[in-house]
Amino acid sequence: MKKMLFLILAVLCFSVACNKKSNPTPKVLPKPLQIVVSNITTTLTIYSFSITNQSSIDLMDLYSQTENKTYTVNVNSGDRLKIYYFLELEGVSPAVAPVISFIYDGVTKASVTNLSGIISGTTYISIP
């Protein structure tokens, strides 16, 4: 009788322990990284963005001819992003310098501008 009671108790303890370990941990959902193009004052703007994470996976590859606009791409905590950007305005010199800002969770991670009307380069952003 004692052996049977001990066996039932052991199986019950094992079952409870397995159920506690099998519960999945909650996953952190991706959050958006915003790319904001602002201070565009001319009619023709050509710009492109290429965003790649540390695993060399393309998250965004955009080519556009438009005015002020905001784009979003979902990124995960811990990502290190390589962002290539290019913007060219028509005309010799714009009235105001165009601005490209990269915003994550309400914080500007990088912002670039240039009075010549051409902005290009590569920047790296680490997502906390």
C-alpha positions as CSV (number, residue, x, y, z in Angstrom):
1,M,0.0,0.0,0.0
2,K,2.8,2.4,0.9
3,K,4.6,1.6,-2.4
4,M,1.4,2.3,-4.4
5,L,0.9,5.6,-2.5
6,F,4.5,6.6,-3.1
7,L,4.2,5.7,-6.8
8,I,1.0,7.8,-7.2
9,L,2.6,10.7,-5.4
10,A,5.8,10.5,-7.6
11,V,3.7,10.5,-10.8
12,L,1.7,13.4,-9.6
13,C,4.8,15.5,-8.7
14,F,6.4,14.6,-12.1
15,S,3.2,15.6,-13.9
16,V,3.0,19.0,-12.1
17,A,6.7,19.7,-12.8
18,C,6.3,18.9,-16.5
19,N,3.3,21.1,-16.9
20,K,5.1,24.1,-15.3
21,K,8.0,23.7,-17.7
22,S,5.8,23.3,-20.8
23,N,4.1,26.7,-20.4
24,P,5.6,28.9,-23.1
25,T,7.2,32.1,-22.1
26,P,5.5,35.2,-23.5
27,K,7.1,36.4,-26.7
28,V,8.0,40.1,-27.1
29,L,6.1,41.5,-30.0
30,P,8.0,43.5,-32.6
31,K,7.6,47.3,-32.4
32,P,7.6,49.7,-35.3
33,L,10.6,51.7,-36.4
34,Q,9.4,54.9,-38.2
35,I,11.2,56.5,-41.1
36,V,10.0,60.1,-41.4
37,V,10.8,62.1,-44.5
38,S,10.1,65.8,-43.8
39,N,10.7,69.4,-45.0
40,I,10.2,68.4,-48.6
41,T,9.2,71.6,-50.4
42,T,9.7,70.7,-54.1
43,T,7.4,68.7,-56.4
44,L,9.8,65.9,-57.2
45,T,11.7,64.0,-54.6
46,I,13.4,60.7,-55.2
47,Y,14.4,58.6,-52.2
48,S,15.1,55.1,-51.2
49,F,15.7,53.1,-48.0
50,S,17.2,49.7,-47.5
51,I,16.9,48.3,-44.0
52,T,18.7,45.0,-43.1
53,N,18.9,43.3,-39.7
54,Q,22.0,41.5,-38.3
55,S,20.9,38.2,-40.0
56,S,21.1,40.0,-43.4
57,I,17.3,39.8,-43.8
58,D,15.9,42.7,-45.8
59,L,13.2,44.3,-43.7
60,M,12.5,47.1,-46.1
61,D,13.6,48.0,-49.6
62,L,11.8,51.1,-50.8
63,Y,12.1,53.3,-53.8
64,S,9.7,56.2,-54.0
65,Q,9.0,59.5,-55.7
66,T,6.8,61.4,-53.3
67,E,6.6,64.2,-50.7
68,N,6.7,64.2,-46.9
69,K,5.7,60.8,-45.6
70,T,6.2,58.3,-42.8
71,Y,7.0,54.7,-43.3
72,T,7.1,51.9,-40.6
73,V,8.9,48.6,-40.4
74,N,8.5,46.1,-37.5
75,V,11.8,45.4,-35.6
76,N,12.6,43.2,-32.7
77,S,14.3,44.0,-29.4
78,G,18.0,43.3,-29.8
79,D,18.1,43.9,-33.6
80,R,21.0,45.8,-35.1
81,L,19.9,47.5,-38.2
82,K,21.9,48.6,-41.2
83,I,20.0,51.4,-42.9
84,Y,21.0,52.8,-46.3
85,Y,19.3,56.0,-47.3
86,F,19.3,58.3,-50.3
87,L,17.2,61.4,-51.0
88,E,17.5,63.9,-53.9
89,L,15.4,67.0,-54.5
90,E,14.9,68.6,-57.8
91,G,16.4,72.0,-58.4
92,V,19.7,73.6,-57.5
93,S,19.1,74.3,-53.9
94,P,16.0,73.6,-51.8
95,A,14.3,76.4,-49.7
96,V,14.7,74.2,-46.6
97,A,16.9,71.3,-45.8
98,P,15.0,67.9,-46.1
99,V,15.2,65.7,-43.0
100,I,15.1,61.9,-42.7
101,S,14.5,60.7,-39.1
102,F,14.5,57.2,-37.7
103,I,12.3,56.9,-34.7
104,Y,11.8,53.9,-32.4
105,D,9.4,53.9,-29.4
106,G,9.1,57.7,-29.5
107,V,12.8,58.3,-29.4
108,T,14.8,59.6,-32.5
109,K,17.6,57.1,-33.0
110,A,19.1,59.0,-35.9
111,S,18.3,62.1,-38.0
112,V,20.1,63.3,-41.2
113,T,19.8,66.5,-43.2
114,N,21.7,68.4,-45.8
115,L,21.1,71.9,-47.4
116,S,22.4,70.6,-50.8
117,G,19.2,68.7,-51.4
118,I,21.0,65.4,-51.6
119,I,21.2,63.1,-48.5
120,S,22.8,59.7,-48.7
121,G,24.7,57.4,-46.5
122,T,24.5,54.4,-44.2
123,T,23.8,54.3,-40.5
124,Y,23.5,51.6,-37.9
125,I,20.8,51.5,-35.3
126,S,20.7,49.2,-32.3
127,I,17.2,48.4,-31.0
128,P,17.1,48.1,-27.2
